[in-house]
Amino acid sequence: MVRANEYPVLEFDTDNDSVVNPYKWNLEKFKTDKLIITFFPDVMDSLKKDGLIELERHISGENPVEVYRFTDAPEILITLGYVGCPACAGNLEFLAACGLTKVMFCGGGGVLDKNIKVGELLVVEGAIRDEGFSYRYIEPSRYIYTDKAVTKKVTDYLDEHNIAYLTGITWTTDAMFRETKALIEQRKAEGAKIVEMEQAGCIAVSQFRKFDYAAIIYGGDDVSQDEWDTRSWDKRRGIRYNLVMLCRDLVKKL
């Protein structure tokens, strides 16, 4: 049943079925249930060059997806995420339909507080839903939250290994070029520490399809000041590589 609303994005259908539904397709299942989604193509290239990952499956289409497995840990798969909820979370739903139920996400995001250093890790506890994708999966709300038990497995591991981190929510937006000063201040006041483009959608899919999902985002560029500061966030190769390898350990714990 569709709950009508003046604004289409707020109309919610309680029917869990859909016309295009990958869970109805006869998809080939992966031999494992563990996946890392990363937004670091440089790390993927390095892992391939060093023979640490090899292709598990090529999923063809207009926007093909390649899933790799670690050569010394074939029970762990890794794929490069696409930007934005429809692409990233949409692919996540397809992959989950192939049997993946333990998912770690790692990426970078713009900090809303200049005191968050480049490379500082944020364990995602939820997101402000300033996008459209998640509203087709979970009823309208301002916030969406990760599963506390799953997130605790991540923070427990980090504590056990003395790895510093922050916890908190992100601001998920579709419009990276419309992060205005007023919106940044408002989202910061609402509790968001980092702005990004995927978390609300990925969390929504994990809730709807009932699989374990956790995310770590590192502090990247700074959008909290009058002038944007890239802080060379995408050149931090050591931070990015180490985060992927950390998620390799974490996905085993989910």
FENDA-V971362 format. One record per pair of residues at least 6 apart in sequence whose ideal C-beta (glycine too) atoms are under 7 Angstrom apart, sorted by the first residue. I is the first residue (numbers start at 1). J is the second residue. Records with the same first field share a line. If there is no record, write none. Layout:
I: J + J
//
This chain:
1: 14 + 15
2: 11 + 13
3: 11 + 12
4: 11
5: 11
9: 132 + 135
10: 135 + 140
12: 135 + 139 + 140
22: 93 + 94 + 97
23: 97
25: 97
27: 97 + 98
28: 98
29: 98 + 99
30: 77 + 98 + 99 + 100
32: 75 + 77
33: 99 + 100 + 101 + 102
34: 75 + 76 + 77 + 102 + 251 + 252
35: 77 + 79 + 95 + 100 + 103
36: 76 + 78 + 104 + 106 + 244 + 247 + 248 + 251
37: 79 + 81 + 92 + 103 + 105
38: 44 + 78 + 80 + 81 + 106 + 107 + 244
39: 81 + 107 + 108
40: 240 + 244
41: 80
42: 237 + 240
43: 240 + 241 + 244
44: 80
46: 241
47: 53
51: 71
52: 70 + 71
53: 68 + 69 + 70 + 71 + 78
54: 68 + 69 + 71
55: 66 + 68
56: 67 + 68 + 69 + 77
57: 67
58: 64 + 66
59: 65
63: 82
65: 79 + 91
66: 79
67: 77 + 79
68: 77 + 78 + 79
69: 76 + 77
70: 76 + 248
73: 248
76: 248 + 251
81: 88 + 107 + 198
82: 88 + 91
83: 197
84: 174 + 197 + 198
85: 131 + 133 + 134 + 172 + 197 + 198 + 200 + 201
86: 133
88: 198 + 201 + 202
89: 133 + 198 + 201 + 202 + 204 + 205
92: 103 + 202 + 205
93: 205 + 209
96: 209 + 211
101: 211 + 212
102: 212 + 251 + 254
103: 211 + 212 + 213
104: 214 + 247 + 250 + 251 + 254
105: 202 + 215
106: 216 + 243 + 244 + 247
107: 196 + 217
108: 217 + 218 + 220 + 233
109: 170 + 194 + 195 + 196 + 217 + 220
110: 194 + 195 + 220 + 221 + 222 + 223
111: 193 + 194 + 219 + 220 + 222 + 224
112: 184 + 187 + 188 + 192 + 193 + 194 + 195 + 223 + 224
113: 188 + 193 + 224
114: 222 + 224 + 225
116: 193 + 219
117: 219
118: 219 + 220 + 231 + 233 + 236
119: 218 + 219 + 236 + 239
120: 166 + 218 + 219
121: 165 + 166 + 216 + 218
122: 166 + 168 + 193 + 194 + 216 + 217 + 219
123: 151 + 154 + 155 + 165 + 167 + 216
124: 146 + 170 + 199 + 215 + 217
125: 145 + 146 + 151 + 167 + 168 + 169
126: 143 + 144 + 145 + 146 + 169
127: 144 + 169 + 170 + 172 + 199 + 200 + 203
128: 142 + 143 + 169 + 171 + 172 + 187 + 190 + 192
129: 141 + 142 + 143 + 144 + 172 + 200
130: 171 + 172 + 173
131: 172 + 173 + 174 + 200 + 201
132: 174
133: 201
134: 144 + 200 + 201 + 204
137: 204 + 205 + 208
138: 144 + 204 + 207 + 208
143: 169
144: 200 + 203 + 204
146: 203 + 213 + 214
147: 212
150: 212 + 213 + 214 + 254
151: 214
153: 253 + 254
154: 214 + 250
155: 167
157: 250 + 253
158: 165
166: 193
168: 191 + 193
169: 191 + 192 + 193
170: 192 + 193 + 194 + 195 + 196 + 199 + 217
171: 187 + 192 + 195
172: 196 + 197 + 198 + 199 + 200
173: 179 + 195 + 197
174: 197
176: 197
179: 195 + 223
184: 223 + 224
194: 217 + 219
195: 223
196: 217
199: 215
202: 213 + 215
203: 213
206: 213
212: 254
214: 254
216: 243 + 247
218: 239 + 243
220: 231 + 233
221: 228 + 229 + 230 + 231 + 233
222: 229 + 231
//
